[in-house]
Amino acid sequence: MLYWLLKYIILGPLLRLIFRPQVEGLENVPEDGPVILASNHLSFSDSIFTPLIVKRKVTFIAKAEYFTGRGLKGWLTKMFFVGSGTIPVDRSGGRAARAALDTQLTVLRSGGIAGIYPEGTRSPDGRLYRGKTGVARLALESGAPVVPMAMLNSDAIQPTGQIVPNLGRVRIRFGAPLDFTRYAGMSGDRFVERAVTDEIMYELMELSGREYVDMYAQKAKARPPEPVPA
């Protein structure tokens, strides 16, 4: 109930008025049935604009710590994630990846839309990084089509670390659904999962126009910054 109140009454109309979303290819999102929405990840606001644009409910997952903060800030953060349809998942320990996958499979098996960021984290510099194979396992185990979705300028609207977004028109582009049923029963084959993931990332590269880096974003974030020339 809170999801729909925020989307259509409390926040949605105001956000649409301020950011005037420009959307291409929204007709590629099926009107019913299970769908995996795979997006590049440029900004915290990606998780705000995606539910705002897609007519159906989109369910993302997020680390459980977002739901356990203290004080006013913690409460507001929790309410945001609850209201945006996000499900908390304990990502600590060896079973964390499986827990996240099972959570999204439950959404798909009930005929819903599972949102996922294949890169696993926000891009540190706006480029598109190597996808993790969780999106492939999700597609292979559910049989659901994958709709690639490119956030085109959300990093300019709300750069990493900036709390108050800049004024600007949000641009989003959806690609045609990708069907991987030809690989049915092959979940767990690391070569197949890598091929599926790379196909999804290629579509995201084409849609977004962003440079692709064959490295995990988390590894790029862990690198020391390059020295600035004198």
PAVOZA-628622 format. One line per 3 residues: number of its first residue (from 1); their letters; for each residue x, y, z of N, C-alpha, C. Coordinates in Angstrom, 1 decimal. Layout:
N
NUM) A) X,Y,Z,X,Y,Z,X,Y,Z ~ ... $
***
This chain:
230
1) MLY) 0.8,-1.2,0.0,0.0,0.0,0.0,0.9,1.3,0.0 ~ 1.9,1.3,0.8,2.8,2.4,0.9,3.5,2.7,-0.4 ~ 3.8,1.6,-1.1,4.5,1.7,-2.5,3.6,2.6,-3.4 $
4) WLL) 2.3,2.2,-3.5,1.4,2.9,-4.4,1.1,4.3,-3.9 ~ 1.0,4.5,-2.6,0.7,5.9,-2.1,1.9,6.8,-2.5 ~ 3.1,6.3,-2.3,4.3,7.1,-2.6,4.3,7.4,-4.1 $
7) KYI) 4.1,6.4,-4.9,4.2,6.5,-6.4,3.2,7.4,-7.0 ~ 1.9,7.4,-6.5,0.8,8.1,-7.2,0.3,9.3,-6.5 ~ 0.6,9.4,-5.2,0.0,10.5,-4.4,1.0,11.3,-3.7 $
10) ILG) 1.9,10.7,-2.9,2.8,11.5,-2.0,4.0,12.1,-2.8 ~ 4.8,11.2,-3.4,6.0,11.6,-4.1,6.0,11.6,-5.6 ~ 5.4,10.7,-6.2,5.4,10.5,-7.6,5.1,11.7,-8.4 $
13) PLL) 3.9,12.3,-8.2,3.5,13.5,-9.0,4.6,14.6,-8.9 ~ 5.1,14.9,-7.7,6.1,15.9,-7.5,7.4,15.6,-8.2 ~ 7.8,14.4,-8.1,9.1,14.0,-8.8,8.9,14.1,-10.3 $
16) RLI) 7.8,13.7,-10.9,7.5,13.8,-12.3,7.6,15.3,-12.7 ~ 7.0,16.2,-11.9,7.0,17.6,-12.2,8.4,18.2,-12.2 ~ 9.2,17.8,-11.2,10.5,18.4,-11.1,11.5,17.8,-12.1 $
19) FRP) 11.5,16.5,-12.3,12.5,15.9,-13.1,12.1,15.5,-14.5 ~ 10.8,15.7,-14.8,10.2,15.5,-16.2,10.9,14.3,-16.9 ~ 10.7,13.1,-16.5,11.4,12.0,-17.1,11.1,11.8,-18.6 $
22) QVE) 12.2,11.6,-19.3,12.1,11.3,-20.8,12.5,9.9,-20.9 ~ 11.5,9.1,-21.4,11.6,7.6,-21.4,11.5,7.1,-22.9 ~ 12.4,6.2,-23.2,12.3,5.6,-24.5,12.1,4.0,-24.3 $
25) GLE) 11.3,3.4,-25.1,11.1,2.0,-25.1,10.4,1.4,-24.0 ~ 9.6,2.2,-23.3,8.8,1.6,-22.1,7.9,0.5,-22.5 ~ 7.5,0.5,-23.8,6.6,-0.6,-24.3,7.3,-1.9,-24.3 $
28) NVP) 8.6,-2.0,-24.1,9.4,-3.2,-24.1,9.2,-4.0,-22.7 ~ 8.6,-3.3,-21.7,8.4,-4.0,-20.5,7.0,-4.6,-20.6 ~ 6.9,-6.0,-20.5,5.7,-6.7,-20.6,4.7,-6.2,-19.6 $
31) EDG) 3.4,-6.2,-20.0,2.3,-5.7,-19.1,2.0,-6.7,-18.0 ~ 2.4,-8.0,-18.1,2.1,-9.0,-17.1,3.1,-10.1,-17.2 ~ 3.1,-10.9,-16.2,4.1,-12.0,-16.2,5.4,-11.6,-15.6 $
34) PVI) 6.3,-12.6,-15.2,7.5,-12.4,-14.6,8.5,-11.7,-15.6 ~ 9.2,-10.7,-15.1,10.2,-9.9,-15.8,11.4,-9.6,-15.0 ~ 12.6,-9.7,-15.5,13.8,-9.3,-14.9,14.2,-8.0,-15.5 $
37) LAS) 14.3,-6.9,-14.7,14.7,-5.6,-15.2,16.1,-5.4,-14.8 ~ 17.0,-5.4,-15.8,18.5,-5.3,-15.5,19.0,-3.9,-15.9 ~ 19.5,-3.2,-15.0,19.9,-1.8,-15.2,21.3,-1.5,-14.9 $
40) NHL) 21.9,-0.6,-15.6,23.2,-0.1,-15.1,22.9,0.8,-13.9 ~ 24.0,1.1,-13.1,23.8,1.7,-11.8,24.7,2.9,-11.7 ~ 24.1,4.1,-11.8,24.9,5.3,-11.8,24.8,6.1,-10.5 $
43) SFS) 23.6,6.0,-9.8,23.3,6.9,-8.8,22.3,6.3,-7.8 ~ 22.3,6.8,-6.6,21.3,6.3,-5.6,19.9,6.6,-6.1 ~ 19.7,7.6,-6.9,18.4,7.9,-7.3,17.9,7.0,-8.4 $
46) DSI) 18.7,6.0,-8.9,18.2,5.0,-9.8,17.0,4.3,-9.2 ~ 17.1,4.0,-7.9,16.1,3.2,-7.3,14.9,4.0,-7.0 ~ 14.9,5.3,-7.2,13.8,6.2,-7.1,13.1,6.3,-8.4 $
49) FTP) 13.9,6.6,-9.5,13.3,6.8,-10.8,12.7,5.6,-11.5 ~ 13.3,4.4,-11.2,12.8,3.2,-11.8,11.4,2.9,-11.4 ~ 11.1,2.8,-10.1,9.7,2.5,-9.8,8.7,3.7,-10.2 $
52) LIV) 9.3,4.9,-10.4,8.4,6.0,-10.8,8.0,5.8,-12.2 ~ 8.9,5.3,-13.1,8.6,5.2,-14.5,7.8,3.9,-14.9 ~ 8.2,2.8,-14.3,7.6,1.5,-14.7,6.2,1.4,-14.1 $
55) KRK) 5.2,1.1,-14.9,3.8,1.1,-14.4,3.6,0.0,-13.3 ~ 4.2,-1.1,-13.5,4.1,-2.2,-12.6,5.0,-2.1,-11.4 ~ 4.8,-2.8,-10.3,5.7,-2.7,-9.2,7.0,-3.4,-9.5 $
58) VTF) 8.1,-2.7,-9.2,9.4,-3.3,-9.4,10.0,-3.5,-8.0 ~ 10.5,-4.7,-7.8,11.1,-5.1,-6.5,12.6,-5.3,-6.6 ~ 13.3,-4.5,-5.9,14.8,-4.6,-5.8,15.1,-5.2,-4.4 $
61) IAK) 16.4,-5.6,-4.2,16.9,-6.0,-2.9,18.0,-5.1,-2.5 ~ 18.1,-5.0,-1.2,19.2,-4.1,-0.7,19.7,-4.7,0.6 ~ 20.9,-4.4,1.0,21.5,-4.9,2.2,20.6,-4.6,3.4 $
64) AEY) 20.5,-5.5,4.4,19.7,-5.3,5.5,20.0,-4.1,6.4 ~ 21.2,-3.7,6.3,21.6,-2.5,7.1,20.8,-1.2,6.8 ~ 20.3,-1.2,5.6,19.5,0.0,5.3,18.2,0.1,6.1 $
67) FTG) 17.8,-1.0,6.6,16.5,-1.1,7.3,16.7,-1.1,8.9 ~ 17.9,-1.0,9.3,18.2,-1.1,10.8,18.8,0.2,11.4 ~ 18.9,1.3,10.6,19.5,2.5,11.1,18.7,3.1,12.3 $
70) RGL) 19.4,3.9,13.1,18.8,4.5,14.2,18.5,6.0,14.0 ~ 17.6,6.5,14.8,17.3,7.9,14.7,16.4,8.3,13.5 ~ 16.3,9.6,13.3,15.4,10.0,12.3,15.9,9.6,10.9 $
73) KGW) 17.2,9.7,10.7,17.8,9.4,9.4,17.6,7.9,9.1 ~ 17.8,7.1,10.1,17.6,5.6,9.9,16.1,5.3,9.6 ~ 15.2,6.0,10.3,13.8,5.7,10.1,13.4,6.2,8.7 $
76) LTK) 13.9,7.3,8.2,13.5,7.8,6.9,14.1,6.9,5.8 ~ 15.3,6.4,6.0,15.9,5.5,5.1,15.1,4.2,5.0 ~ 14.7,3.7,6.1,13.9,2.5,6.1,12.6,2.7,5.4 $
79) MFF) 11.9,3.8,5.7,10.7,4.1,5.0,10.8,4.2,3.5 ~ 11.9,4.8,3.1,12.1,5.0,1.7,12.2,3.6,1.0 ~ 13.1,2.7,1.6,13.3,1.4,0.9,12.0,0.6,1.0 $
82) VGS) 11.3,0.7,2.1,10.0,-0.1,2.2,9.0,0.4,1.2 ~ 8.9,1.8,1.1,8.0,2.4,0.2,8.3,2.2,-1.2 ~ 9.6,2.0,-1.6,10.0,1.7,-3.0,10.0,0.3,-3.3 $
85) GTI) 9.5,-0.6,-2.4,9.3,-2.0,-2.8,10.6,-2.8,-2.6 ~ 11.6,-2.3,-1.9,12.8,-3.0,-1.7,12.8,-4.0,-0.6 ~ 13.4,-5.1,-0.8,13.4,-6.2,0.2,14.7,-6.3,0.9 $
88) PVD) 14.8,-6.3,2.2,16.1,-6.4,2.9,16.7,-7.9,2.8 ~ 18.0,-8.0,2.5,18.6,-9.3,2.5,19.9,-9.2,3.2 ~ 20.2,-10.2,4.1,21.4,-10.2,4.8,22.5,-10.7,3.9 $
91) RSG) 23.4,-9.8,3.5,24.4,-10.1,2.5,25.7,-10.6,3.2 ~ 25.7,-10.9,4.5,26.9,-11.4,5.1,26.9,-12.9,5.1 ~ 28.1,-13.5,5.1,28.2,-14.9,5.1,28.2,-15.6,3.7 $
94) GRA) 28.5,-16.8,3.6,28.6,-17.5,2.4,27.3,-17.8,1.7 ~ 26.2,-17.7,2.4,24.9,-18.0,1.7,24.2,-16.7,1.3 ~ 24.9,-15.6,1.4,24.3,-14.3,1.1,23.8,-14.2,-0.4 $
97) ARA) 24.6,-14.6,-1.3,24.2,-14.5,-2.7,23.0,-15.4,-3.0 ~ 23.0,-16.6,-2.4,21.9,-17.5,-2.6,20.6,-16.9,-2.0 ~ 20.7,-16.3,-0.9,19.6,-15.6,-0.2,19.0,-14.5,-1.1 $
100) ALD) 19.8,-13.7,-1.7,19.4,-12.7,-2.6,18.7,-13.3,-3.8 ~ 19.3,-14.3,-4.4,18.7,-15.0,-5.6,17.3,-15.6,-5.3 ~ 17.2,-16.3,-4.1,16.0,-16.9,-3.8,14.9,-15.8,-3.5 $
103) TQL) 15.3,-14.7,-3.0,14.3,-13.6,-2.8,13.7,-13.1,-4.1 ~ 14.6,-12.9,-5.1,14.1,-12.4,-6.4,13.4,-13.5,-7.1 ~ 13.8,-14.8,-7.0,13.0,-15.9,-7.6,11.6,-15.9,-7.1 $
106) TVL) 11.4,-15.7,-5.8,10.0,-15.6,-5.2,9.2,-14.6,-5.9 ~ 9.8,-13.4,-6.1,9.1,-12.3,-6.8,8.7,-12.8,-8.2 ~ 9.6,-13.4,-9.0,9.3,-13.8,-10.3,8.3,-14.9,-10.4 $
109) RSG) 8.4,-15.8,-9.5,7.4,-16.9,-9.5,6.0,-16.5,-9.1 ~ 5.9,-15.3,-8.5,4.6,-14.8,-8.3,4.1,-13.9,-9.4 ~ 4.9,-13.8,-10.5,4.5,-13.1,-11.7,4.9,-11.6,-11.6 $
112) GIA) 5.9,-11.2,-10.8,6.3,-9.8,-10.6,7.5,-9.5,-11.4 ~ 8.0,-8.2,-11.2,9.2,-7.7,-11.8,10.3,-7.6,-10.8 ~ 11.4,-8.3,-11.1,12.6,-8.3,-10.2,13.6,-7.3,-10.8 $
115) GIY) 13.9,-6.3,-10.1,14.9,-5.3,-10.5,16.3,-5.7,-10.0 ~ 17.3,-5.6,-10.9,18.7,-6.0,-10.5,19.7,-5.1,-11.2 ~ 20.8,-4.8,-10.5,21.9,-4.1,-11.0,23.0,-5.1,-11.2 $
118) PEG) 23.2,-5.6,-12.5,24.2,-6.6,-12.7,25.6,-6.3,-12.2 ~ 26.0,-5.0,-12.2,27.3,-4.6,-11.8,27.5,-4.9,-10.3 ~ 26.4,-4.9,-9.5,26.5,-5.2,-8.1,26.7,-4.0,-7.2 $
121) TRS) 27.0,-2.9,-7.8,27.3,-1.7,-7.0,27.2,-0.5,-8.0 ~ 27.2,0.7,-7.5,27.2,1.9,-8.4,28.5,2.0,-9.1 ~ 28.5,2.5,-10.3,29.7,2.7,-11.0,30.5,3.8,-10.4 $
124) PDG) 31.8,3.7,-10.2,32.6,4.7,-9.5,32.9,5.9,-10.4 ~ 32.7,5.8,-11.7,33.1,6.9,-12.6,32.1,7.0,-13.8 ~ 31.0,6.4,-13.8,30.0,6.5,-14.9,30.2,5.5,-16.0 $
127) RLY) 31.3,4.8,-16.0,31.5,3.8,-17.0,30.7,2.5,-16.6 ~ 30.5,1.6,-17.6,29.8,0.4,-17.4,30.8,-0.7,-17.1 ~ 30.6,-1.4,-15.9,31.6,-2.4,-15.5,31.1,-3.8,-15.7 $
130) RGK) 32.0,-4.8,-15.6,31.7,-6.2,-15.8,30.5,-6.6,-14.9 ~ 29.6,-7.4,-15.5,28.4,-7.9,-14.8,28.7,-9.1,-14.0 ~ 28.1,-9.2,-12.8,28.2,-10.4,-12.0,27.1,-11.4,-12.5 $
133) TGV) 27.4,-12.7,-12.4,26.6,-13.7,-13.0,25.2,-14.0,-12.3 ~ 25.0,-13.3,-11.2,23.7,-13.5,-10.5,22.5,-13.3,-11.4 ~ 22.6,-12.3,-12.3,21.5,-12.0,-13.2,21.3,-13.1,-14.2 $
136) ARL) 22.3,-13.8,-14.6,22.2,-15.0,-15.4,21.5,-16.1,-14.7 ~ 21.9,-16.4,-13.5,21.3,-17.5,-12.7,19.8,-17.2,-12.5 ~ 19.5,-15.9,-12.2,18.1,-15.5,-12.1,17.3,-15.8,-13.3 $
139) ALE) 17.9,-15.5,-14.5,17.2,-15.7,-15.7,17.0,-17.2,-16.1 ~ 18.1,-17.9,-15.8,18.1,-19.4,-16.2,17.2,-20.2,-15.2 ~ 17.1,-19.8,-14.0,16.3,-20.6,-13.0,14.8,-20.2,-13.1 $
142) SGA) 14.5,-19.0,-13.5,13.1,-18.5,-13.6,12.5,-18.7,-15.0 ~ 13.4,-18.6,-16.0,12.9,-18.6,-17.4,12.3,-17.3,-17.8 ~ 12.4,-16.3,-16.9,11.8,-14.9,-17.2,12.6,-14.2,-18.2 $
145) PVV) 12.0,-13.4,-19.1,12.8,-12.5,-20.0,13.5,-11.4,-19.2 ~ 14.6,-11.0,-19.8,15.4,-9.9,-19.2,15.2,-8.7,-20.1 ~ 14.7,-7.6,-19.5,14.6,-6.3,-20.2,15.8,-5.4,-19.7 $
148) PMA) 16.7,-5.1,-20.6,17.8,-4.2,-20.3,17.3,-2.8,-20.2 ~ 17.8,-2.1,-19.2,17.3,-0.7,-18.9,18.5,0.2,-18.6 ~ 18.6,1.3,-19.4,19.8,2.2,-19.2,19.4,3.5,-18.6 $
151) MLN) 20.0,3.8,-17.5,19.9,5.1,-16.9,21.0,5.9,-17.6 ~ 20.5,7.0,-18.3,21.4,7.8,-19.1,22.1,8.9,-18.5 ~ 21.5,9.5,-17.5,22.1,10.7,-16.9,21.8,10.9,-15.4 $
154) SDA) 21.5,9.8,-14.7,21.2,10.0,-13.3,22.4,10.3,-12.5 ~ 23.6,10.1,-13.0,24.8,10.5,-12.2,25.0,12.0,-12.3 ~ 24.4,12.6,-13.3,24.5,14.1,-13.4,23.4,14.7,-12.5 $
157) IQP) 22.3,14.0,-12.4,21.2,14.5,-11.5,21.6,14.4,-10.1 ~ 22.1,13.2,-9.7,22.6,13.0,-8.3,23.9,12.3,-8.2 ~ 25.0,13.0,-8.3,26.3,12.4,-8.2,26.5,11.7,-6.9 $
160) TGQ) 27.4,10.7,-6.9,27.7,9.9,-5.7,28.1,10.8,-4.6 ~ 27.5,10.7,-3.4,27.9,11.5,-2.2,27.0,12.8,-2.1 ~ 26.3,13.1,-3.1,25.5,14.3,-3.1,24.1,14.0,-2.6 $
163) IVP) 23.6,14.7,-1.5,22.3,14.3,-0.9,21.2,15.0,-1.7 ~ 21.3,16.2,-2.0,20.2,16.9,-2.7,20.5,16.9,-4.2 ~ 19.5,16.3,-5.0,19.7,16.1,-6.5,19.8,17.5,-7.2 $
166) NLG) 20.5,17.5,-8.3,20.4,18.7,-9.2,19.2,18.7,-10.0 ~ 18.7,19.8,-10.4,17.6,19.9,-11.3,18.0,19.5,-12.7 ~ 17.2,18.7,-13.3,17.5,18.3,-14.7,16.5,17.2,-15.1 $
169) RVR) 16.4,17.0,-16.4,15.5,16.0,-16.9,16.1,14.6,-17.0 ~ 15.5,13.7,-16.2,16.0,12.3,-16.2,15.7,11.6,-17.5 ~ 16.7,10.9,-18.0,16.5,10.2,-19.2,16.8,8.7,-19.0 $
172) IRF) 15.8,7.9,-19.5,15.9,6.4,-19.3,15.5,5.8,-20.6 ~ 16.2,4.6,-20.9,16.0,3.9,-22.2,15.9,2.4,-21.9 ~ 14.8,1.8,-22.4,14.6,0.4,-22.3,14.8,-0.3,-23.6 $
175) GAP) 15.5,-1.5,-23.5,15.7,-2.3,-24.7,14.7,-3.4,-24.9 ~ 14.8,-4.1,-26.0,13.9,-5.2,-26.2,14.2,-6.4,-25.3 ~ 13.2,-7.1,-24.9,13.4,-8.3,-24.0,14.3,-9.3,-24.5 $
178) LDF) 15.2,-9.8,-23.7,16.1,-10.9,-24.1,15.6,-12.2,-23.6 ~ 15.6,-13.2,-24.4,15.0,-14.5,-24.1,16.2,-15.5,-24.0 ~ 16.3,-16.1,-22.8,17.4,-17.1,-22.6,16.9,-18.5,-22.4 $
181) TRY) 15.7,-18.8,-22.8,15.1,-20.1,-22.5,15.9,-21.2,-23.3 ~ 16.7,-20.8,-24.3,17.5,-21.8,-25.0,18.5,-22.4,-24.1 ~ 18.8,-21.8,-23.0,19.7,-22.4,-22.0,19.0,-23.0,-20.8 $
184) AGM) 17.8,-23.4,-21.0,17.0,-24.0,-19.9,17.7,-25.2,-19.3 ~ 17.7,-25.3,-18.0,18.4,-26.4,-17.3,19.9,-26.3,-17.2 ~ 20.5,-25.2,-17.6,21.9,-25.0,-17.6,22.4,-24.1,-16.6 $
187) SGD) 21.5,-23.7,-15.6,22.0,-22.9,-14.5,23.0,-23.7,-13.7 ~ 24.1,-23.0,-13.3,25.2,-23.6,-12.6,26.4,-23.8,-13.5 ~ 26.2,-23.8,-14.9,27.3,-23.9,-15.8,27.9,-22.5,-15.9 $
190) RFV) 29.1,-22.4,-15.4,29.7,-21.0,-15.3,30.0,-20.4,-16.7 ~ 30.2,-21.2,-17.7,30.5,-20.7,-19.0,29.2,-20.1,-19.6 ~ 28.1,-20.8,-19.4,26.8,-20.4,-19.9,26.4,-19.1,-19.2 $
193) ERA) 26.5,-19.1,-17.8,26.2,-18.0,-17.0,27.0,-16.7,-17.4 ~ 28.3,-16.9,-17.7,29.1,-15.8,-18.2,28.6,-15.3,-19.5 ~ 28.3,-16.2,-20.4,27.8,-15.8,-21.8,26.5,-15.0,-21.7 $
196) VTD) 25.6,-15.5,-20.8,24.3,-14.8,-20.7,24.6,-13.4,-20.1 ~ 25.4,-13.3,-19.0,25.7,-12.0,-18.4,26.3,-11.1,-19.4 ~ 27.3,-11.5,-20.1,28.0,-10.7,-21.1,27.0,-10.2,-22.2 $
199) EIM) 26.0,-11.0,-22.6,25.1,-10.5,-23.6,24.2,-9.4,-23.0 ~ 23.8,-9.6,-21.7,23.0,-8.5,-21.1,23.9,-7.2,-21.0 ~ 25.1,-7.3,-20.6,26.0,-6.2,-20.4,26.2,-5.5,-21.8 $
202) YEL) 26.3,-6.3,-22.8,26.5,-5.7,-24.2,25.3,-4.8,-24.5 ~ 24.1,-5.3,-24.3,22.9,-4.6,-24.5,22.9,-3.3,-23.7 ~ 23.3,-3.4,-22.5,23.4,-2.2,-21.6,24.4,-1.2,-22.2 $
205) MEL) 25.5,-1.7,-22.7,26.5,-0.8,-23.3,25.9,-0.1,-24.5 ~ 25.2,-0.8,-25.3,24.6,-0.2,-26.5,23.6,0.8,-26.2 ~ 22.7,0.5,-25.2,21.6,1.4,-24.8,22.1,2.6,-24.2 $
208) SGR) 23.1,2.5,-23.3,23.6,3.6,-22.5,24.6,4.5,-23.2 ~ 25.4,3.9,-24.1,26.4,4.6,-24.8,27.6,4.9,-23.9 ~ 27.7,4.1,-22.8,28.8,4.3,-21.8,29.9,3.4,-22.2 $
211) EYV) 31.1,3.8,-21.9,32.3,3.0,-22.1,32.3,1.7,-21.2 ~ 32.6,0.6,-21.8,32.6,-0.7,-21.0,34.0,-1.0,-20.5 ~ 34.1,-1.4,-19.2,35.4,-1.8,-18.6,35.2,-3.2,-18.1 $
214) DMY) 36.2,-4.1,-18.6,36.1,-5.5,-18.3,36.7,-5.7,-16.9 ~ 36.1,-5.2,-15.9,36.6,-5.3,-14.5,35.4,-5.1,-13.6 ~ 35.3,-5.8,-12.5,34.2,-5.6,-11.6,34.3,-4.2,-10.9 $
217) AQK) 33.1,-3.5,-10.8,33.1,-2.2,-10.2,33.7,-2.1,-8.8 ~ 33.4,-3.2,-8.0,33.9,-3.2,-6.7,35.4,-3.2,-6.6 ~ 36.0,-3.9,-7.6,37.5,-3.9,-7.6,38.0,-2.6,-8.0 $
220) AKA) 37.3,-1.9,-8.9,37.7,-0.6,-9.4,37.7,0.4,-8.2 ~ 36.6,0.3,-7.4,36.5,1.2,-6.2,37.6,1.0,-5.2 ~ 38.1,-0.3,-5.1,39.1,-0.6,-4.1,40.5,-0.1,-4.6 $
223) RPP) 40.7,0.2,-5.8,42.0,0.7,-6.3,42.3,2.1,-5.7 ~ 43.6,2.3,-5.4,44.0,3.7,-5.0,43.8,4.6,-6.2 ~ 43.5,5.9,-5.8,43.3,6.9,-6.9,44.6,7.1,-7.6 $
226) EPV) 44.5,7.4,-8.9,45.7,7.6,-9.7,46.2,9.0,-9.3 ~ 47.6,9.2,-9.3,48.1,10.5,-8.9,47.8,11.5,-10.0 ~ 47.6,12.7,-9.5,47.3,13.8,-10.5,48.6,14.4,-11.0 $
229) PA) 48.8,14.5,-12.3,50.1,15.0,-12.8,50.4,16.4,-12.3 ~ 51.6,16.7,-12.0,52.0,18.0,-11.5,51.9,19.1,-12.6 $
***
